[in-house]
Amino acid sequence: MEGIARVNKNGIYLVINPAAGGGKGARVGEQITIALKERNIKYECVESNYAGDMKNIINNYCEKYGVEIARPLLLIIGGDGTLNEAIQSLGKRYSNIPLSYIAAGSGNDFARSVDLPKKPLQALAHILAVKQPKWIEVGHYKNQMGSEDSYFINNLGLGFDAMIVKLANESLAKKWLNKLGLGTLSYVFALLKSYFKQASYRITLSIDGQIKTFDTAFLVTITNHPYFGGGVAIAPSASNSDGLLDLVVVPKITLAKLVWLFIRMLSGGHHVLSKDYHHYQAESIKVTIEVPVEGQRDGETLGKKAYQISIKSEKRQMWL
């Protein structure tokens, strides 16, 4: 069935995070609901307003429509963190339900990775033209030093980049910078501050069974696609459709070298030639860090703790 015909028949179940992107979620949500009315497409609309709300919303959707073939399209409007919440809420039990998405966050790295149009109405037109769902890979990890069993759509960061996320999220200026379209600046300020707050640490890696150790690891990122931090291509060759995870390790280096490395990231990907940049691809990765370090998953902080995690790639259906 053609995409628009299917949506016209079954409608859309619209989930909006109004707080995403400093209020951008509410504005984009309003644009989309107006467009759906103009197209005479039936829809249900609910808002995710607090931590844990998304899980309740997805559970209600799945209980109502989960076993039906002719279910309304589940369309999420929000940032990367909102989309991550939806993936977590669907879990393995409802992994067969295709998920659609319109970006309304500050970073929007996932939308960038799948070439989803930036403008909301163009993204909606793109979604309505889709004829069938496609498989997109997400990361699935388990931490043996606890009960954590989670997914990430973009990346899992341990150490420096997680400290950046923590400080950026705590920044009082982030909300106002987001409203001005300058959200990336909050990450730049946090990057400089994080350098002095984050210590190096020892890490042991198993990369498809091959053991590697870094005594002075500083930045460790496992990613599904090239981008983190709002469009920084940390792993230019990464893809969320190749069956592989990409791992990047950067040891503790001088601030001048680190700044130069990030400048090279932002100017054509020449950082991959640096001897301080270590990149691996694998079907499965195990990471052991015995000292507590900051962690982040898709831009959401995980807290400071030790890690013994196993990570693999899993396919999910997306209506994109």
C-alpha positions as CSV (number, residue, x, y, z in Angstrom):
1,M,0.0,0.0,0.0
2,E,1.3,3.5,-0.9
3,G,2.5,5.4,2.2
4,I,0.0,8.2,2.0
5,A,-2.9,5.8,1.4
6,R,-1.9,3.7,4.4
7,V,-1.6,6.8,6.6
8,N,-4.9,8.1,5.4
9,K,-6.6,4.8,6.2
10,N,-5.0,4.1,9.6
11,G,-4.1,7.6,10.8
12,I,-1.2,8.8,13.0
13,Y,-0.6,8.4,16.7
14,L,1.4,11.6,17.4
15,V,3.6,11.8,20.5
16,I,5.1,15.3,21.2
17,N,7.7,16.3,23.7
18,P,6.9,20.1,24.0
19,A,10.0,20.8,26.0
20,A,12.4,19.4,23.5
21,G,14.9,21.8,22.0
22,G,14.0,24.6,24.5
23,G,10.4,24.6,23.4
24,K,11.0,23.7,19.8
25,G,9.0,20.5,20.3
26,A,5.8,22.4,21.0
27,R,6.3,24.7,18.0
28,V,7.0,21.8,15.6
29,G,4.1,19.8,17.1
30,E,1.7,22.7,16.3
31,Q,3.0,22.9,12.7
32,I,2.5,19.2,12.2
33,T,-1.0,19.0,13.7
34,I,-2.1,22.0,11.5
35,A,-0.6,20.2,8.4
36,L,-2.4,17.0,9.3
37,K,-5.7,18.8,9.6
38,E,-5.2,20.5,6.2
39,R,-4.5,17.1,4.6
40,N,-7.6,15.6,6.3
41,I,-5.4,12.9,8.0
42,K,-6.9,11.6,11.2
43,Y,-4.6,11.6,14.2
44,E,-4.5,11.2,18.0
45,C,-2.1,13.5,19.8
46,V,-0.5,13.1,23.2
47,E,2.3,14.9,25.0
48,S,5.2,13.5,26.9
49,N,5.7,15.9,29.7
50,Y,7.9,14.3,32.4
51,A,10.4,11.5,32.9
52,G,8.6,8.1,32.5
53,D,5.7,9.6,30.7
54,M,6.8,8.3,27.3
55,K,6.8,4.7,28.7
56,N,3.2,5.1,29.8
57,I,2.2,6.6,26.4
58,I,3.9,3.8,24.4
59,N,2.4,1.1,26.7
60,N,-1.0,2.5,26.1
61,Y,-0.4,2.6,22.3
62,C,0.9,-1.0,22.3
63,E,-2.0,-2.3,24.4
64,K,-4.5,-0.6,22.1
65,Y,-2.9,-1.3,18.7
66,G,0.1,-3.6,19.2
67,V,-1.4,-6.8,17.7
68,E,-3.2,-5.0,14.9
69,I,-1.8,-4.9,11.4
70,A,-3.8,-1.8,10.5
71,R,-2.5,0.3,13.4
72,P,-2.0,4.1,13.2
73,L,1.6,5.2,12.5
74,L,3.5,6.0,15.7
75,L,5.2,9.4,15.1
76,I,7.5,10.9,17.6
77,I,8.3,14.7,17.7
78,G,11.2,15.7,19.9
79,G,15.0,15.4,20.3
80,D,17.3,12.5,20.2
81,G,16.5,11.8,23.9
82,T,12.8,11.7,23.1
83,L,13.4,9.2,20.3
84,N,15.6,7.1,22.6
85,E,12.8,7.0,25.3
86,A,10.4,5.7,22.6
87,I,12.9,3.0,21.5
88,Q,13.4,2.0,25.2
89,S,9.7,1.9,25.8
90,L,9.0,-0.4,22.8
91,G,11.8,-2.7,23.9
92,K,12.1,-6.2,22.4
93,R,8.5,-7.1,22.9
94,Y,7.3,-4.5,20.4
95,S,10.3,-4.3,18.2
96,N,8.1,-5.2,15.2
97,I,6.2,-1.8,15.5
98,P,7.7,0.7,13.0
99,L,8.5,4.1,14.6
100,S,8.5,7.4,12.7
101,Y,10.2,10.6,13.8
102,I,10.4,14.4,13.2
103,A,13.4,16.1,14.8
104,A,12.7,19.0,17.2
105,G,15.8,18.9,19.5
106,S,19.0,20.8,19.9
107,G,21.4,18.2,18.4
108,N,19.2,16.1,16.1
109,D,22.1,13.7,15.2
110,F,19.8,10.8,14.4
111,A,17.8,12.7,11.9
112,R,21.1,13.9,10.3
113,S,22.3,10.3,10.1
114,V,19.3,9.1,8.1
115,D,19.1,12.3,5.9
116,L,15.7,13.3,7.3
117,P,14.7,16.8,6.1
118,K,15.4,19.5,8.7
119,K,12.2,21.4,8.1
120,P,9.3,19.8,9.9
121,L,6.8,20.1,7.0
122,Q,9.3,18.6,4.6
123,A,10.0,15.8,7.0
124,L,6.3,15.1,7.3
125,A,6.0,15.0,3.5
126,H,8.9,12.6,3.4
127,I,7.3,10.3,6.0
128,L,4.0,10.4,4.1
129,A,5.7,9.3,0.9
130,V,7.3,6.3,2.5
131,K,5.9,3.0,1.2
132,Q,7.3,0.5,3.7
133,P,9.5,0.6,6.8
134,K,13.2,0.1,6.6
135,W,15.7,-1.5,9.0
136,I,17.8,0.9,11.1
137,E,20.5,-0.4,13.5
138,V,20.5,0.7,17.2
139,G,23.0,-0.2,19.9
140,H,22.0,-2.5,22.7
141,Y,24.1,-2.8,25.8
142,K,24.1,-4.5,29.2
143,N,26.2,-3.4,32.2
144,Q,27.2,-6.3,34.3
145,M,28.0,-3.9,37.1
146,G,24.3,-3.3,37.7
147,S,21.0,-4.0,36.1
148,E,21.3,-1.6,33.1
149,D,19.9,-3.1,29.9
150,S,19.4,-0.3,27.4
151,Y,19.4,0.9,23.8
152,F,21.1,3.9,22.1
153,I,20.2,5.3,18.7
154,N,23.2,7.6,18.4
155,N,26.1,6.8,20.7
156,L,27.2,5.7,24.2
157,G,29.9,7.8,25.6
158,L,32.2,7.2,28.6
159,G,34.5,9.8,30.1
160,F,35.1,13.1,28.4
161,D,32.1,13.4,26.0
162,A,29.8,12.3,28.8
163,M,31.3,15.0,31.1
164,I,30.6,17.5,28.3
165,V,26.9,16.4,28.1
166,K,26.6,16.6,31.9
167,L,28.0,20.1,32.1
168,A,26.1,21.3,29.1
169,N,22.8,20.0,30.5
170,E,23.5,21.7,33.8
171,S,24.3,25.0,32.1
172,L,21.8,27.7,32.8
173,A,22.8,29.2,29.4
174,K,21.8,26.1,27.4
175,K,18.1,26.9,27.4
176,W,18.6,30.4,26.1
177,L,21.2,29.4,23.6
178,N,18.8,26.7,22.2
179,K,16.1,29.3,21.8
180,L,18.6,31.5,19.8
181,G,19.6,28.5,17.7
182,L,23.1,28.5,19.3
183,G,22.8,25.3,21.3
184,T,26.2,24.1,20.0
185,L,27.9,26.9,21.9
186,S,26.8,25.3,25.2
187,Y,28.8,22.2,24.2
188,V,31.8,24.3,23.2
189,F,31.9,26.0,26.7
190,A,31.3,22.6,28.4
191,L,34.1,21.0,26.3
192,L,36.7,23.5,27.7
193,K,35.5,23.1,31.3
194,S,35.3,19.3,31.0
195,Y,39.0,19.0,30.0
196,F,40.0,20.0,33.5
197,K,37.3,18.1,35.3
198,Q,37.7,14.7,33.6
199,A,40.7,12.5,34.6
200,S,42.1,9.8,32.4
201,Y,41.3,6.2,33.2
202,R,42.3,2.6,32.3
203,I,40.0,0.8,29.9
204,T,40.1,-2.8,28.7
205,L,38.3,-3.5,25.4
206,S,37.2,-6.7,23.7
207,I,36.6,-5.9,20.0
208,D,35.1,-9.0,18.3
209,G,37.2,-11.0,20.8
210,Q,40.5,-9.0,20.3
211,I,41.7,-7.5,23.6
212,K,43.1,-4.0,23.7
213,T,44.0,-1.8,26.7
214,F,44.4,1.9,27.1
215,D,46.0,3.1,30.3
216,T,45.2,6.8,29.9
217,A,41.8,6.7,28.0
218,F,40.0,10.1,28.0
219,L,37.2,9.9,25.4
220,V,35.5,6.6,24.6
221,T,32.5,6.6,22.3
222,I,30.6,3.7,20.8
223,T,28.4,5.0,17.9
224,N,25.9,3.8,15.3
225,H,26.6,6.6,12.8
226,P,29.1,9.4,12.3
227,Y,27.7,12.2,14.5
228,F,27.7,13.3,18.1
229,G,27.3,16.7,19.9
230,G,25.0,18.2,17.2
231,G,26.6,17.3,13.9
232,V,30.3,16.6,14.8
233,A,31.4,13.7,12.6
234,I,33.5,11.8,15.1
235,A,33.4,8.6,13.1
236,P,32.9,9.6,9.5
237,S,32.8,6.1,8.1
238,A,30.1,4.8,10.6
239,S,26.7,3.7,9.4
240,N,23.5,2.6,11.0
241,S,22.9,0.1,8.2
242,D,26.2,-1.9,8.0
243,G,25.8,-4.3,10.9
244,L,28.8,-2.9,12.7
245,L,29.4,-0.7,15.8
246,D,32.1,2.0,15.6
247,L,34.4,2.6,18.6
248,V,36.5,5.7,19.0
249,V,39.1,6.1,21.7
250,V,41.2,9.2,22.4
251,P,43.8,9.2,25.2
252,K,44.5,12.1,27.5
253,I,46.4,14.7,25.5
254,T,47.2,18.4,26.0
255,L,44.4,20.8,25.7
256,A,46.0,22.4,22.6
257,K,46.1,19.0,20.9
258,L,42.5,18.2,21.9
259,V,41.2,21.5,20.5
260,W,43.2,20.9,17.3
261,L,41.7,17.4,17.1
262,F,38.1,18.9,17.3
263,I,38.9,21.6,14.8
264,R,40.0,18.9,12.4
265,M,36.7,17.0,13.1
266,L,34.8,20.1,12.1
267,S,36.8,20.8,9.0
268,G,36.5,17.7,6.7
269,G,37.2,14.8,9.0
270,H,41.0,15.1,9.0
271,H,41.2,14.0,12.6
272,V,41.1,10.4,11.5
273,L,44.7,10.8,10.5
274,S,45.9,11.8,14.0
275,K,47.9,9.3,16.0
276,D,45.8,10.2,19.0
277,Y,42.6,9.0,17.3
278,H,41.9,5.3,17.5
279,H,39.0,3.9,15.5
280,Y,37.6,0.3,15.4
281,Q,34.6,-1.4,13.8
282,A,33.1,-4.6,15.2
283,E,29.9,-6.6,15.5
284,S,30.3,-6.8,19.3
285,I,32.3,-4.8,21.8
286,K,33.0,-5.3,25.5
287,V,34.2,-2.4,27.7
288,T,35.6,-2.7,31.2
289,I,36.3,0.5,33.3
290,E,36.9,-0.3,37.0
291,V,36.9,3.3,38.2
292,P,33.7,5.5,38.2
293,V,33.4,7.7,35.1
294,E,30.6,9.8,33.7
295,G,28.5,8.1,31.1
296,Q,26.0,9.4,28.5
297,R,23.5,7.7,26.2
298,D,22.1,9.8,23.3
299,G,22.8,13.0,25.2
300,E,21.2,11.9,28.5
301,T,23.5,11.5,31.5
302,L,23.9,8.1,33.1
303,G,25.8,9.2,36.2
304,K,29.3,8.4,37.4
305,K,30.0,4.7,37.8
306,A,32.2,1.7,36.8
307,Y,31.3,-0.2,33.7
308,Q,31.6,-3.8,32.5
309,I,29.3,-3.6,29.4
310,S,28.6,-5.8,26.4
311,I,27.4,-3.9,23.3
312,K,25.9,-5.2,20.1
313,S,24.0,-3.9,17.2
314,E,20.3,-4.7,16.7
315,K,17.9,-3.9,13.8
316,R,14.7,-1.9,14.4
317,Q,11.9,-1.0,11.9
318,M,11.6,2.7,11.2
319,W,9.1,4.5,9.0
320,L,11.5,6.9,7.5
